[in-house]
Amino acid sequence: MAGSSRSIAVFGAGYIGLVTAACFAQLGHRVTVRDIQPERIRLLQAGDIPIYEPGLGDMLAQNKERLTFTLDAPEAVQEAEVAYICVDTPPTASGDADLSRIWAVIDTLRDASHLAAVVVKSTVPVGTGTRIRAALDEAGLHHVGYASNPEFTAEGRAVTDFLHPDRIVIGTTDDATAALLTRLHAGIDGPVHRMDVASAEMVKLASNALLATKITFINEIATVCEATGADVTQVADAVGLDHRLGRHFLNAGLGYGGSCFPKDSRALCAMASNTGYSFQLLNSVIEVNDLQPRRAVQRLKTELGTLRNQRIALLGMTFKPGTDDMREAPSTVLASRLLAEGATLTCWDPMARPAPTEPWALAERHSTVAQALTGADAAVIVTEWPQLFDTDWNTARDLMRTPLLFDGRNMLDPTEFARAGYTVMSIGRATARP
C-alpha cells in the first residue's frame, strides 16, 4: 500500500468505474462499487467482469478483499469518505450530454453528510460542477468538498493509463479536497495538475477533441494523397518526426469510434452552440469522420463495379483492438452501407459483442479469419487486431473468390501482398495490383 487506506464509493461499474475501483484497490484503498444493473453486479460478485479490458480481471481478483459490489446506494456510501461518480453521459438527440445518471447519483448522496468529498470522473459539460456544488449546498452538504477528476484512459490499456498517467487533473477550489485527492493517488507516478473545476471539465473535452482532430486531419491528407499519388504512411512518418507534432494519432484509416471521441466531440459542439458560438473546426472534424467508412464503401463499389450479391468479409468489428466495445464502431456503418448496396456480409472479430439487431443480425459471424474469407469477393480490414498479422494469407487467397483486400487500417504491406496475388486497396495509398 502506497499511502494511508481510505474508503471510497464508486458509482458506475462500466469501463471507467471498474478501472477506477480496481486501481484504487490496488493502491490499498477499500472500494465499494454501486451499479443499477443487477446482472452486472451479479457477475462482479461472482468474480466475473461484464467487459473486456486487458489486466482488469486480474487486478479485480488480486484485490477482491478490498472490493465490494452492490446495487444499494446507501450501502455504497455507508463507510465511504469519498464518492466517485463514474456513470456514463450519453448524447441526447440534440448532441448535449445526458446528465440524468449524474443527477440520479447526486440525489442518493443528499443524506451522506459524513462524506469528505464528491468527485466526478464522468465527462460532463463545462459548468456541471457549479450546478452540482449548488445542489450539494442546497442539501445542506456545504462541508462536503467537490472536485472534477477527469479520466484520460484509453480502452485496451486503461489500467496502465490509470497507474502511469501523463497527468492527474484535479479541479477544485477547496484546498482540503485537493489534498485528499492527491493522497488518494499516492503511489501513482504522474504529475498532479490542480485547477478550477470548469477548467478541469474543459481539459477532458479539449483533449478528446484535439485527438479526434488529429485523426481526421491525417484522413483528409490521405484523401489528397489518393488523388495525387502520394503515400500517406510515408507522409505521416516524416511529419511525426517533428517534435512539435509527434507520430501518435497520425494513422489514416476508417475514422475514430468508441465511447469518447464521437460523444465528446458532439457534446463540445453542442455546448459551444448553446453559448451562441459555432465550433466550425470541430463540426468539420465530425463531418469528415462520418464520411470515412462511407468513402470506403464507395471505393469498393467502384472497384467491383457493383456490390449487389457480392460477398464481403469484415475483419474486425470493434472500434479498436484490445476491447470488446462496439460503440460508434466504423464497422457498423460499413455493414449497414454494404447491406444497403445488396452485399452479403461475413465477419470475424475475437472479442466483439454486437447487439443482435441490424446490421449484425444479417451478417454471418465466424470464429476464424479463414472461415470469414471463404468465398469472399472482397475483405475489409476494419480493426487492426494482431491476429491478422499471423493469418496465413497465402492460404486465405485461395479461399477467396476474388483476392481483393481493402486495408482500412494500413496495416499490410501492399507491395508484398500484390506479389502474393492480391489487389490491395488502402487509405491514402495507391491501389497495389498483382
SEKE-982914 format. One line per 5 residues: number of its first residue (from 0); their letters; for each residue x, y, z of C-alpha. Coordinates in steps of 0.02 Angstrom, whole numbers, plus 32768, in hexadecimal, padded with zeros to 4 digits. Layout:
// residues N
NUM = a = X:Y:Z  ...;
This chain:
// residues 434
0 = magss = 8000:8000:8000  804A:80A5:7FC7  7FEE:8117:8043  7F6C:8116:80CE  7ED4:80AE:80A3;
5 = rsiav = 7E31:810A:807F  7D81:80CE:8061  7D3C:80FB:7FB5  7C91:80E5:7F64  7C91:80D7:7EA7;
10 = fgagy = 7BED:80F3:7E4C  7BEB:809A:7DA4  7C33:7FF0:7D78  7C5C:8014:7CC3  7D07:802B:7C74;
15 = iglvt = 7D35:80C5:7CDA  7CE6:808F:7D7D  7D32:7FE1:7D81  7DDF:801D:7D4F  7DD5:80A7:7DD3;
20 = aacfa = 7D9C:802C:7E58  7E1E:7FA8:7E2D  7EAE:8024:7E29  7E7D:8079:7ECC  7E72:7FCE:7F1C;
25 = qlghr = 7F1E:7FA7:7ED6  7F5C:8043:7F2E  7F19:7FFB:7FD2  7E72:8052:7FE3  7DCD:7FFE:8010;
30 = vtvrd = 7D52:8013:7F81  7C98:7FF2:7F72  7C52:7FF6:7EC2  7B9B:8019:7EA5  7B3D:7FFE:7E02;
35 = iqper = 7A85:7FF8:7DD6  7A91:7F5F:7D63  7A71:7EBF:7DC8  7AC4:7E4C:7D4A  7B63:7EB4:7D49;
40 = irllq = 7B6E:7EB1:7E07  7B47:7DF7:7E0A  7BD9:7DD5:7D94  7C50:7E3F:7DFA  7C1C:7DEE:7E9E;
45 = agdip = 7C3C:7D44:7E4D  7CEC:7D79:7E1C  7CC7:7D99:7D65  7CCA:7E3E:7D07  7C49:7E7E:7C8A;
50 = iyepg = 7CC7:7ED0:7C15  7D6E:7EA4:7BC7  7E01:7F10:7BF9  7EB2:7EC8:7BFE  7EF2:7EB1:7CB0;
55 = lgdml = 7E50:7EE9:7D02  7E11:7E3D:7D32  7EB6:7E0D:7D82  7EBD:7EAF:7DE5  7E0B:7E9A:7E24;
60 = aqnke = 7E35:7DE8:7E5A  7ED6:7E1A:7EB0  7E7C:7E9E:7F17  7DD6:7E47:7F36  7DE9:7E59:7FF3;
65 = rltft = 7DE4:7F16:7FDF  7D55:7F19:7F60  7C9A:7F0F:7F7C  7C11:7F16:7EF8  7B5F:7F4A:7F1C;
70 = ldape = 7ABB:7F88:7ED2  7A97:7FEC:7F70  7ACE:80A3:7F71  7AC5:80BB:802F  7B31:8020:8046;
75 = avqea = 7BB0:8065:7FCB  7BC9:8108:8029  7BAB:80C6:80DA  7C64:80C4:8107  7CA9:812A:8076;
80 = evayi = 7D0F:81C7:808B  7D0D:81F0:7FD1  7C87:81CD:7F4F  7CC3:81BF:7E9B  7C41:81D5:7E12;
85 = cvdtp = 7C72:816E:7D7A  7BCB:8159:7D1F  7BB7:8171:7C65  7B79:8213:7C16  7B32:81DC:7B6E;
90 = ptasg = 7B00:825B:7AE9  7A4E:829A:7ADE  79F3:82B9:7A39  7A3A:836A:7A3A  7AED:832D:7A53;
95 = dadls = 7AF6:836D:7B05  7B33:82F8:7B8D  7AA8:829F:7BEB  7ACD:82C1:7CA2  7A38:8263:7CE9;
100 = riwav = 7AA7:81DA:7D31  7B16:825C:7D83  7A80:82AE:7DD7  7A3B:8205:7E0C  7ADD:81E6:7E6C;
105 = idtlr = 7ADB:8294:7EB9  7A2A:8273:7EF6  7A67:81D6:7F51  7AEE:823A:7FAA  7A7D:82BE:7FF9;
110 = dashl = 7A80:8265:80A1  7B38:8235:809A  7B70:82C2:810C  7C06:825D:8147  7C5C:8268:809D;
115 = aavvv = 7CFA:82CF:808D  7CEB:82E6:7FD1  7C83:82C1:7F36  7CEC:82AC:7E99  7CB0:82A2:7DE5;
120 = kstvp = 7D1A:823B:7D6F  7C93:8231:7CE8  7CA7:82A3:7C52  7C30:8336:7C69  7C11:83E1:7C19;
125 = vgtgt = 7C6E:8474:7C62  7C03:84BF:7CEC  7BC0:8419:7D2D  7C2B:8426:7DC7  7BE1:84CE:7DF4;
130 = riraa = 7B33:8483:7DED  7B66:83EC:7E54  7BB7:845C:7ED6  7B14:84BE:7EE3  7AB0:841C:7EF5;
135 = ldeag = 7B23:83DF:7F81  7B13:8485:7FDA  7A56:8481:7FC8  7A57:83D5:801A  7AB7:841B:80AD;
140 = lhhvg = 7B5D:83CE:8078  7BC0:8470:807B  7C4C:8418:80D6  7C5F:8391:8051  7CE7:83BA:7FD4;
145 = yasnp = 7CCC:83AE:7F19  7D49:838A:7E8E  7D56:835D:7DD7  7DD6:82D4:7DB9  7DC5:82A8:7D00;
150 = eftae = 7E08:8204:7CBD  7E83:81F5:7C2D  7E85:813A:7C16  7E7C:80E4:7B6D  7E1C:8043:7B59;
155 = gravt = 7E94:7FB2:7B42  7F14:8000:7BB8  7EA7:8054:7C3A  7EF8:8002:7CD2  7FA5:8037:7C9A;
160 = dflhp = 7F69:80E6:7C72  7F1B:80F9:7D1F  7FB6:80BF:7D7C  8034:8115:7D0A  7FDB:81B2:7CCF;
165 = drivi = 801E:8245:7C6D  7FC8:82B3:7CEE  7F49:82AF:7D7B  7ED1:8340:7D6B  7E79:837B:7E09;
170 = gttdd = 7DFC:8407:7DF6  7DC4:8455:7E9A  7DC8:84F9:7EFA  7DD8:849C:7F9F  7E89:8481:7FE1;
175 = ataal = 7E53:83F3:8054  7DFD:8396:7FC5  7E94:83AE:7F54  7F06:8368:7FDB  7E91:82D4:7FFA;
180 = ltrlh = 7E8B:82A4:7F41  7F47:82B6:7F34  7F5B:823D:7FC4  7EE0:81C3:7F73  7F54:81BC:7EDD;
185 = agidg = 7FF1:81A1:7F45  805B:811B:7EF3  802C:8150:7E42  80BC:8192:7DDB  8070:8229:7D86;
190 = pvhrm = 8070:82E6:7D9F  7FDA:8333:7DF7  7F90:83CD:7DA3  7F19:842E:7E12  7EA2:84AC:7DC6;
195 = dvasa = 7DF2:84F0:7DD7  7D5F:847C:7DB5  7D2A:84C9:7D0F  7DDA:84BB:7CC9  7DE7:8405:7CFE;
200 = emvkl = 7D41:83E0:7CA8  7D81:8435:7C09  7E28:83D8:7C0B  7DD1:8332:7BEB  7D65:8376:7B5D;
205 = asnal = 7DF6:83D5:7B0E  7E6A:833E:7B16  7DF1:82CB:7ABD  7DC3:8350:7A3E  7E7A:836E:7A14;
210 = latki = 7E9F:82B4:7A01  7E05:82A0:7992  7E40:8334:792B  7EEC:82E7:7914  7EA0:8244:78D5;
215 = tfine = 7E2D:82A1:7860  7EB9:8310:781F  7F21:827C:77E7  7E87:822E:7797  7E6E:82CE:7734;
220 = iatvc = 7F25:82C9:7701  7F0B:8213:76CE  7E7E:8245:7659  7EF0:82C4:7605  7F79:8240:75FD;
225 = eatga = 7F04:81CB:75A0  7EE0:8254:7521  7F97:8285:7508  7FF5:81E1:7517  804A:8206:75BD;
230 = dvtqv = 8057:8181:7645  8005:81BA:76E8  8069:8142:7754  810D:818C:7718  80C6:823B:772D;
235 = adavg = 808B:8215:77DF  8131:81C6:780F  8191:8260:77D9  8115:82DC:7822  8115:827B:78C6;
240 = ldhrl = 81D1:8293:78DA  81B1:834B:78FC  81BA:8358:79BA  8131:83DA:79B6  80B7:8360:7967;
245 = grhfl = 80E3:82AC:7990  80AF:820C:7938  8022:81D8:79AE  7F73:81DF:7963  7FB6:81FE:78B4;
250 = naglg = 7F7B:8156:7872  7F05:8165:77DF  7E71:80EF:77E4  7DB6:80D9:77EA  7D9F:815F:786F;
255 = yggsc = 7D93:8164:792C  7D0B:8112:7993  7CEE:80D7:7A44  7C95:8122:7AD9  7CFB:81C2:7AE8;
260 = fpkds = 7D32:821C:7A4A  7C8A:821D:79EE  7C23:8246:7A88  7C99:82C7:7AD1  7CB5:831F:7A2B;
265 = ralca = 7BFB:8332:7A10  7BE2:8368:7AC4  7C67:83EF:7AB5  7C18:842E:7A13  7B6C:842E:7A66;
270 = masnt = 7BB0:8488:7AFE  7C00:850C:7A8F  7B5E:851F:7A2C  7AFE:8538:7ACE  7B6A:85D1:7AEE;
275 = gysfq = 7B49:8614:7A3F  7BEF:85DC:79F5  7C01:8566:7961  7C9B:84F8:797A  7CBD:84ED:78BF;
280 = llnsv = 7D61:848C:78C9  7D1A:8404:7937  7C79:83FB:78D2  7CE5:83D9:7839  7D47:8353:7897;
285 = ievnd = 7CA4:82F9:78BF  7C67:8308:780C  7D08:82C2:77C2  7D0B:8233:783E  7C58:8204:7815;
290 = lqprr = 7C87:81FB:775D  7D1F:8189:7771  7CC8:80DE:7772  7C4F:8119:76EB  7CE2:8148:767B;
295 = avqrl = 7D28:809A:7692  7C84:804B:7659  7C7F:80BC:75C0  7D32:808F:7592  7D09:7FD6:75A1;
300 = ktelg = 7C71:7FEF:7533  7CDC:8047:74B0  7D5C:7FBB:74B3  7CDE:7F2D:74A8  7C64:7F84:7434;
305 = tlrnq = 7BD4:7F58:74A8  7BBE:7F19:7559  7B1B:7EC1:7536  7B2A:7E06:755C  7BE2:7E1C:7585;
310 = riall = 7C22:7DC2:761F  7C85:7E3A:768C  7CE7:7E06:7726  7D00:7E83:77B3  7D9C:7E59:7818;
315 = gmtfk = 7D87:7EAD:78BF  7CEA:7EFA:7907  7D1C:7F56:79A6  7D4E:800C:7997  7E02:7FE0:79C6;
320 = pgtdd = 7E66:7F44:79F6  7E76:7F10:7AAC  7DBF:7F2F:7AD6  7D14:7EE3:7ABB  7CC5:7F8F:7AA8;
325 = mreap = 7C54:7FA8:7A11  7C1A:8058:7A3C  7C25:80CC:79A4  7C90:804A:794B  7CAF:8071:7891;
330 = stvla = 7C86:7FBB:786E  7BCF:7FDC:7892  7BC5:8063:780D  7C26:7FF5:7794  7BB3:7F61:77B2;
335 = srlla = 7B16:7FCA:779F  7B50:801A:76FE  7B8B:7F77:76B1  7AE6:7F24:76D8  7A8A:7FB9:768F;
340 = egatl = 7AED:7FA0:75EF  7AB4:7EEB:75E6  7B52:7E95:7624  7B5A:7DF8:768E  7BC1:7E0C:772D;
345 = tcwdp = 7C33:7D99:778D  7C95:7DD8:7822  7D1B:7DA6:789F  7D53:7DF4:7942  7DA1:7D9E:79D9;
350 = marpa = 7D48:7E09:7A5D  7CB5:7E6A:7A14  7C0B:7E60:7A67  7B96:7EB1:79EA  7ADF:7ECA:7A10;
355 = ptepw = 7A72:7E43:79BF  7A21:7EC5:794F  7A41:7F06:78A1  7ABC:7F0D:7851  7B11:7E83:78B5;
360 = alaer = 7A78:7E14:78B9  7A8A:7E09:77FB  7B44:7DDF:77FA  7B96:7D34:7808  7C08:7D33:78A1;
365 = hstva = 7C9D:7CBD:7897  7D1B:7C86:791A  7DB2:7C89:78A6  7DF4:7CFE:7822  7DFD:7C6F:77A5;
370 = qaltg = 7D45:7C47:77BA  7D15:7CFD:77A1  7D7E:7D09:7703  7D3E:7C69:76B1  7CE5:7C97:760F;
375 = adaav = 7CFC:7D52:762A  7D02:7DCC:7599  7D5C:7E49:7607  7D99:7E5B:76BA  7DA2:7EFB:771F;
380 = ivtew = 7E1C:7F0A:77B0  7DB7:7F73:7828  7E13:7F59:78CD  7ECE:7F3E:78D8  7EC8:7EA2:7945;
385 = pqlfd = 7F77:7E55:7955  7F2F:7DAC:7923  7F26:7DEE:7871  7FE4:7DF7:786B  7FE8:7D3D:7893;
390 = tdwnt = 7F69:7D0C:780E  7FA6:7C99:7783  7F7E:7D10:76F6  7FBE:7C9A:766F  7F3D:7C19:76A1;
395 = ardlm = 7EBA:7CA2:76B9  7ED3:7CDE:7607  7E9C:7C35:75C5  7E04:7C35:7636  7DC4:7CD8:75EF;
400 = rtpll = 7D61:7CE2:754F  7DBA:7D85:7525  7E5D:7DAF:7581  7E2F:7E65:75A2  7E62:7EB4:7647;
405 = fdgrn = 7E2C:7F5E:7684  7EA8:7F87:770D  7E45:8004:7773  7ED1:8016:77F3  7F6B:8014:7782;
410 = mldpt = 7FB3:7F84:77E4  7FED:7F1B:774F  807C:7F35:76D4  801E:7F4E:762F  80B4:7F26:75C2;
415 = efara = 80D4:7E82:761A  801D:7E4F:7610  8012:7E80:7558  80A4:7E0A:7535  8040:7D83:758F;
420 = gytvm = 7FAF:7D9D:7516  7F41:7E18:7572  7EF8:7EBD:753A  7F11:7F2E:75D0  7EAF:7FCE:75EB;
425 = sigra = 7ED8:8039:7681  7EC4:80E7:76CA  7F31:816D:767D  7F9B:80F5:7616  7F93:80BF:7561;
430 = tarp = 7F38:801C:753D  7FB6:7F8F:752A  7F90:7F0B:74A7  7FDF:7E61:7481;
